[in-house]
């Protein structure tokens, strides 16, 4: 079965021929059987209806495809939002853990300074809480630099320039700073 557009062209060609034959018959005062003409006109009418139905079906399919696309986007959005909220949870936990850890670093540094003094060692200014907070803020800035880049900003927070040696492992650097005083106190040599 030929497609609708091919059938339409063939029917229109036949209709043109039949109308021409009808015109000739009228001019020649001859009888003309209008049955085939009516049949071609009905066929063209049916082809119009078929084309209309085909367009309607295409629109329905397109609408269904669009609805499916939107449903997939909504599903993806749900997954993305859940992942975002999980990341927010992790960020909050990490920030609170960092806060707790930095409070503990500050308290243990103060404890260490008191113990050094009790053992007769005058600690270097580098173990002072102010100096400790200064170093830790620069270490934090160095750790967060991949997030903030050269702009050094994250929302309303502006970070100091992250530079060496604050980009090195925190424990090793803090140990190197405290070790001379602690070694003297442990050896009893003041």
Buried (B, 14 or more C-beta within 10 A) or exposed (E): EEEBEEBBEBBBEBBEEBEEBBEEBEEEEEEBEEEBBEBBBEBBEEBEEEEEEEEEEEEEEEEEEEEEEEEEEEEEEEEEEEEEEEEEEEEEEEEEEEEEEBEEBBEEBBEBBEEBEEBEBEBBEBBBEEBBBBBBBBBBBBBBBEEBEEEBEEEEEEBEEBEEEBBEEBEEBBEEBBEEBBEBBEEEEE
